[in-house]
Amino acid sequence: MKKHNFSAGPCILPQEVLQQSADALLNFNGSDLSIIEISHRSKDFVAVMDKACALALELLGLENKGYKALFLQGGASTQFLMAAYNLLEKKAAYLNTGTWSSKALKEAKLFGEVVEVASSKDHNFNYIPKNYTIPDGVDYVHCTSNNTIFGTQIFEFPKVSVPLVCDMSSDIFSRQLDFSKFDLIYAGAQKNMGPAGTTLVVIKESILGKVSRSIPAMLDYREHIDKESMYNTPAVFAVYVSMLTLEWLKNLGGISAIEKINDQKSKILYDEIDRNPLFVGFAQKEDRSKMNVTFNLKEGISNQLFDEMWKSAGIVGINGHRSVGGYRASIYNAMPFDSVKVLVDVMNEFARKL
């Protein structure tokens, strides 16, 4: 039976990318060597890294605009502290919209004063704060564009005159934005780009070198730029698969093309949640994520039959995070429309049976 993988991450990848990756595990570029056993200094892999970085900048519309793309390790969690290490001299402003922004804020406090400009914690992060004020004199502003656990997404970003830093781990390359408004973007690969193991960092070089502290080489963006993501041995396979996924996206028509598909997928699922008398959405409607759809059964309705039905349909990875409960359908770029339709059909049939 075909599986419909709604996992929040590591998540689904395009089938053609999986096939190319599988082939390269046995024989990469006709070398009779596996991609995971070639030297990261070899001509073939340097070409992979260069292409992955170039594709990232091209898709984001940031080539020739003073940005560098890096593929690092340690996930977004390392970027929580790395961003502050490199940018926080005195004070930074953080928008707190969920678990990951809370952790980023906590790490930044190790390096200087942190102002929490707004938070949606009062309603278990089911909305994005509005009408907040950014204080004067901050070194940068940090936000998280999409909240995987709670199913919210920022649609209007802070307008600031200082560097804007954004964790885009769960919606990178999913929608069109003016990415030049951001000075530092970071994203773990395992949501929309590749397998776990590498993290994309896109940074405007001009914001670096402003702090007075000494920065360990491994945590210094300038070192990684200078060494072209090769300061230490990179996650070779994860970078390779990310490159293939970015190629797939470019061939599909880029971000503008995938955004239309993502809009269709999220609409059909949210329409069913709002229409179906047995379900209720978790996030506030105006802040609903197009990547992570969170919903619950209405109070008093047993989940036993519904759980049996979606499991029988080959659906996996749909259980909600423990802090929210209910269900979470992660519909990242590679999620086929047909899989979303299977879930909607199960929800519809569940209502008919009750």
JOPETA-V155723 format. One record per helix or strand of 3 or more residues. SS is the DSSP state (alpha for helix, beta for strand). FROM is the first residue (numbers start at 1). TO is the last residue. If there is no record, write none. Layout:
SS&FROM&TO ; SS&FROM&TO
This chain:
alpha&15&26 ; alpha&43&60 ; beta&67&72 ; alpha&75&87 ; beta&91&96 ; alpha&99&108 ; beta&113&119 ; alpha&121&123 ; beta&140&144 ; beta&163&167 ; alpha&179&181 ; beta&184&188 ; beta&199&204 ; alpha&205&207 ; alpha&217&219 ; alpha&221&226 ; alpha&236&252 ; alpha&255&275 ; beta&279&281 ; alpha&285&287 ; beta&292&297 ; alpha&304&312 ; beta&327&330 ; alpha&337&353
